[in-house]
Amino acid sequence: MMKFSRILIVFLIFTQAFFSQVREVKDLDANWKFHKGAIENAFQVNFNDSKWETVTVPHDWAIKGPFDKDIDKQVVAITQNGEKVASEKTGRTGSLPHIGTAWYRNKFTLPKNSKNKKIILLFEGAMSEPQVYLNGKKIGEWAYGYSYFYFDVSEVIQEGENTLAVQLTNEAFASRWYPGAGLYRKVSLIVKNKESINQWGTFITTPFVTSNEAKVNVKTKVSVPNSRLITTIFDAEGNKVTTLESSLSFGNEFDQNIKVDKPKLWSPETPYLYTAVSQLFVDSQLRDEVSTRFGIRDIKYEANKGFSLNGNVTKFKGVCLHHDLGPLGAAVNKAALRRQLTILKDMGCNAIRSSHNMPSFEQLELCDEMGFLFLAESFDEWKKPKVENGYHRFFDEYAEKDIVNLVHATRNHPSIVMWSSGNEVPDQWGEAGVKRAKWLQDIFHREDPTRPVTVGMDQVKAVMESGFGALLDIPGLNYRVHLYDEAFNKFPQGFILGSETASTVSSRGIYKFPVVQEKNKQYDDFQSSSYDLEACSWSNVPDEDFVLQDDKPWVIGEFVWTGFDYLGEPTPYDEKWPSRSSYFGISDLAGLPKDRFYLYRSRWNTKDETLHILPNWNWEGREGETTPVFVYTNYDSAELFINGKSMGIQKKNNATPQNRYRLMWMDVKYQPGTVKVVAFDNEGKPVAEEEIKTAGKPHRIVLEADRSTIKADGKDLSYITVSVVDKDGIPCPTATNQLKFSVKGEGVYKAACNGDATSLELFHLPTMKLFSGKLVVLVQSKTKAGTMELTVSGKGLKTEKLVVSTSN
Ligand code: GAL
C-alpha cells in the first residue's frame, strides 16, 4: 500500500509538471535498454529486452573498448596526407569497437490528455544512420551521425506507455577519426499545443548595434494564422527590458523589430546574454511560450581590415576541436566541455572550430556563456569520397537538410560568427566542386543572411585556379603558410583565415635529443618530442603561423589543429600499433597541458604572466650532455641559471621564427639540480622568476581537483589530477607508477586518462599508470547530495584520499 501511494504521488507530480505549462520538454535520459548487434524484431512493442544492458543517454557504446588493432586496420594511401603508396594503418578511428549495428529501447509514459497535443521527438545527434520506431511503427530515419533532427510524432504517440526503439549502424571506414557510437547526444520529447511556435522557429538577429541602442529583430514561425505574439526581452539578471506585441504576421511568420536602449554587448570578454520570451496567443489564450537566449553583437568582415566584433578588430586565437571527450568518448557531458573551455580560456584562446561537423548544443551554450567565438562546421566530405563509407554516400539526399537543421537549431547563439560548409573536401578539384561550394554557401545564406561561410582548403593552388576560393565569403587556408601571400593576392576577399594551422605533434613530458626541427619524425617509443619542433610533411610548428598572424594585418586569425588530443588519427604513428590517439593537441587527451600550451598562452593570454621552463630536469645518464632549455614567456628576455650558474641572457629576436617567440638556451649541459629563470621587463628589471628541480624517487601521491564541489545531478564531474612527488615534495616528471582508484560515498569512479597515445589501458577500469608523472581521474556525482571520497594507491607510495562534495 505504502509503495503504491508513493508511485501515485510520483505520477501526479509528473503529470502536473508535464501540463502546468503550455509546453514541456522531457529528456529521455534514464532507463534505456541497449544491445549491440543486429536484431530483426527489436522495434516491436512486445519485444523482450529485459536481458539487455540498462544505460543512460548520452551513451557511447564503444568507449569501454577494448582497444583492438584489427578494428580499424586498413591498407590505404592517405592521399589527404600526400601519400601515394598504400600501407597498413591502424588506430585511425581509435581502435575502439564502434563498428556495427546496435539497438536502444526506451519506454516512457505520457499522461492523460496528451491527445490534441503536438509532440516532437528530438535527437541532438545519433551515431549513425538512425532508424527510429515508435510503438512498433517506423517514424523516420536520418543518416549523418552529427546532425540534429526531429520527427513530429503526434500521430503515433499515445497516452500511457510508449515504446521508442532506435537502430544505429556504423559502417567501417566511415570516418577519419573516432566518431563514437550510439545515442551520444541528448534525446528529448517536446509536448506543446497544436497551435504553437514551430520547432527552431525563432530567429533573433541584431542588425543595428551602437552603444546607445540596438535593433533586435525577432522572426517567429508559428503553426497558426490569426494569432498574436508578445515578445519580451529580459536582461541577464532577469529584469524585463522591453516588450512588443504583434498581431500582424506574414504567412506563418511574425517579424518584429525591438529596440533595446544602452545594450550590453556580447563579446568573449563580456559574454552578456539576454533572453527573449515569445508568447503565442490565440483568442487571448496563451498557447505557447518559448525562451531564447541571445546576445547583442555586431560582426563585420572587411577587406584589409578583417573581422570586427562590435567595431573592434579581433583576430581569431582559435583551436579546432573534435567532438570526443577523451576518456568519456563521444558521449556529451557539459562538465567535460566546461573544463575544456576553462583550460582554453586560461590559454587566452577566444575561438573554437567544431571540426569537422555540427557542434553539440551544450558546447554552444557554454561558448555563449563563457565567451568564445565559434566557427560551426558541417562536413568533412561532400560528394567525392575521402574514406570508403564517408558522407559522400548521403551528400545528394541530405546535404541541404543537414545544413538547414544546423542553421535553424543554432543560429541564435551569439558565439557563432561563421559557418563552414566543408573541410579539405576532394571536391576542391574540378568544376562540379565549384558548383557544390556555391550551392552549399547559398543554402547557408538563404537560411542565415547574417553570417559568412568558409571552407577549410588545402588544395590552395587548385582553388586559386578554379574560382572555388574566390566565391567563398571567407577563404580558409589549412596549413600552406608559404601560399598565404599568393592566395591573398589572387582572391578577391581581401583577407585570409588560417582555418587550420600548425598540426605540430608532441607527447606531454617527452623530450628527444638532439633538439632539431623535423617533419614526420618517428621514435622507437612512438612518442613525439615536446620541444615543439616536430610537424607533418604538410604542416608546421606554431611560430610560423605566429609570424603570419603578427605581420600580415589581412590574416584574420587561426584555428590551431588541435586544442586537445583526440581519439584516432595517431599521425605520425598511424602505421605503428599501439598508437591510437592523436599527438596534435596543445593539451593531451586527459586535458593536461603540454609545453605548447604555454607557448600559445605566452602570446594569447595578454593579461596573465606566463613563465614556463622545459624540458623537465630528470636526465639520469645525460650528465654533461647538451640538453637545451626553452622558456615560453610573455616577457622579452630572461636569464637562465643552472645550479646558480648563469647560462646568459636570451632576448627574443627576429633571427628565426623560434627566436621571435621562444627563449632558447641551446648549449646547456645537463647537471642534476635546479634550473631557474629570471625574466626581465622592458627596462631590463627582473620581474618574475621560476624554477624546476631534479626529483628523487616517487614517494607520495598528490591529488588536486578542478572543482571540489559539484552538482548532485548524476552527471557532473570533478577532474582530479594525480601526480607523485619525492620525499621533499618535488614533482616526479618521469614517474610511471601503476595506481589504483576507488570511490565511496555519494559519487562514482567514472574514468581515468594519462594522455599516453600508446596506452591500451581502458579508461573505465579503476587502475592506470602515470604517464610523465601524471594522470587525471574523473569522479561523477550521484543524485543525492553529500560527499564522496576518492582513494588513490600505488605500490611503495603513501595512499592518498580526497573528498569531493556534491550539492543540489
Ligand atoms: C588536416 C585535416 C584534419 C587533420 C589534420 C592533421 O588536413 O583537415 O582533419 O587530419 O590535417 O594534420
Boltz pocket constraint, residues with backbone or C-beta under 6 A from the ligand:
constraints:
  - pocket:
      binder: B
      contacts: [[A, 80], [A, 423], [A, 424], [A, 458], [A, 478], [A, 500], [A, 503], [A, 536], [A, 539], [A, 561], [A, 569]]
      max_distance: 6.0
